[in-house]
Amino acid sequence: MARPFPLSVVTPEKVSWEGNVDSLVIPAHEGQLGILPGHAPLLAQLTPGVVRIRQGEETRLLAVSGGYVEVFGGKVSLFAETAELESEIDAERARQAVSKARSDLRGGAGEPGGSEQTMAALRLALARLRVADRLRRPPPHSH
């Protein structure tokens, strides 16, 4: 069995999460990116979405906004603008953010780049909802 590797999730304000993990799936600019022990060195851009962190039988979810992930020297560092665990997310606020972003998109962006920013806000709000909704559902049974 491969040995767990260290993961650090860092935002401008703090180290949001640290621990040894068995695997990681991140929302990269090119699509979902899986990282296992022994992964080759890598630097990739993050998009707003859900990070899945696996430690043994436990899977943690983290909602992240843009940033970067670096794999180097057997360690993984995830640098995100924001990173929130299930317990840190206000689901009602995330629902309101989804509604606002969808409304803004229907109304058309008034400023250059506005629709890109609105889409990023929508992706982040939807990621927050996916992470927050997990708290209300029992974990699936593994076979």
Buried (B, 14 or more C-beta within 10 A) or exposed (E): EEEBBEBBBBBEEEEBBEEEBBBBBBBBEEEEBEBEBEBEEEEBEBBBBBBBBBBEEEBBBBBBBBBBBBBEEEEBBBBBBBBBBBEBBEBEEBBEBBEBBEEBBEEEBEEEEEBEEBBBBBBBBBBBBBBBBBEEEEEEEEE
